[in-house]
Amino acid sequence: MVASRVRRTPPTTLAAALVAARARAGLGQRETARRAELSAGYLANLEAGRRCPSSVAVEALASVLPFTEGEREQLDAAAVTDAGRCNPLRRAAGRQAATP
């Protein structure tokens, strides 16, 4: 049995790094979320410091936003591997649904 994920508190500087990178790109939250294939609400929560990003979300955001090396390291350090599309329970449920 796979345990459910643990809630984590994001680093206080993570939100500022996301907002700064988005400002450098000249993108709004909705457009950034659309390009990264994330929900606008999820991005808003990341930027408000209410959520830690999943590792999948970090990769998606890095493909859209011009992070500095330090910002990217910060994102990678805060990323969780058991949330969102990375959640083992979601992957297990998807595999079960695919079997006849």
Phi, psi and omega in degrees: 000138181265131179286150176286165185287161180256136176291137180235151176265124181290152175301144184297333182273353182297315181301316180297323179296319179295315181296318181296316180294321178294322178294319177299325180281345181071031183246148172277172180298314183299315181293320177298313179299317180299312181295326180272358181059044175240162176282149178296325178296320178296314178297319178300318178295321176297314182289339178270356180078021181265347183223152168266141180284150171281162179296328177294318179295322178300314179297318180296316180293322180294334178282346184249326187250147180273078179286144171286167179301317180295319178295319180295319177299320179296316177298314180299321181292327182274343185296143177245148183257007181235031181229158177057226181293345180275347188301124180301327178294322178292317179297317180296319179295321179295321178293320180294321180293333183281340181278142182288000000 
